[in-house]
Amino acid sequence: MKDLKFKLPSKSQKRLKFMLFGLPGVGKTTAAIQFPRPALIDTERGAENDQYVDILRNAGGGVISTTSFDEVVQQVRALASMPHEYKTVIIDPITVLYDGLADMWEKRVGNSFSAHRAAAKRDFNRLNALLSTLDMNVVFTSHAKNEWLNGEMTGRMVYDGPKGVDYFLDLLIEVRRDGEKRTATIFKSRIESLKVDEEFEFSYDAIADRYGREILERGVQPIEFATSEQVEELDSLLTRHTDGKALVGKLLKRAKCEEFADFTSEQIGKAIEWLRNQ
């Protein structure tokens, strides 16, 4: 009989991963780039406006404008693995990125039974997995759309992006604008100090005071990803294994990755060692 592996849980100091959604003009981008040392991935070229440029410069932030999903993944991998001063990565908004991905897949597989949406969601899952392991704060912004239930509008707004993307997030916030005031309503939360249905005037300080400023502002620890040689060796070992195809899914699920290339060096090293000993 194998030994039990249960142990007392410990509280983690994990980075904040959350989404801001709302109607145009409520200030989602302005709210997002208040966070420490922002690395902004701008999918609408909205950050070219002077007010955003000034905020980013003053915050020691940077920006890249792109709608290429592959480039976004590449930049997230670089932020995860290279030394830098950024502390927050922002994708603004995910709506444009996801719609572009779905359009690309529609040209390849058509839209029967929403095949293009399913394919786009699978790709987006890889990005979510990378962002989950990234030692940075993560902010998604999203357009808003009407919520429909049983063919009727509920009167509420929801985010406009890949279904289920909020599963890996700690916090989902609707932002509204009333004159100069920006109000936040919490729709989903895994954080005890930020409760569902709570409303407050949105600011970075309001989040930092509740979540922990020292967590949001600490330095970033790079991740060492698997090398191409390690991926090739793992593929080779799995090919020779009698149960190789089934093991692929198990290894990816255990590592919470969509591709072996996104394994850390430690994760893939353990997988290779285990397969060598079989």
Secondary structure, DSSP 8 states (H G I E B T S, - for coil): ----------------EEEEEESTTS-HHHHHTTSSSEEEEESSSGGGSHHHHHHHHHTT-EEEE---HHHHHHHHHHHHHS--S--EEEEE-HHHHHHHHHHHHHHHH-SGGGHHHHHHHHHHHHHHHHHHH-SSEEEEEEEEEEEEETTEEEEEEEE-SSTTGGGG-SEEEEEEEETTEEEEEEEEE--TTS-TT-EEE--HHHHHHHH-HHHHHS------B--HHHHHHHHHHHHHSTTHHHHHHHHHHHHT-SSGGGSBHHHHHHHHHHHHT-
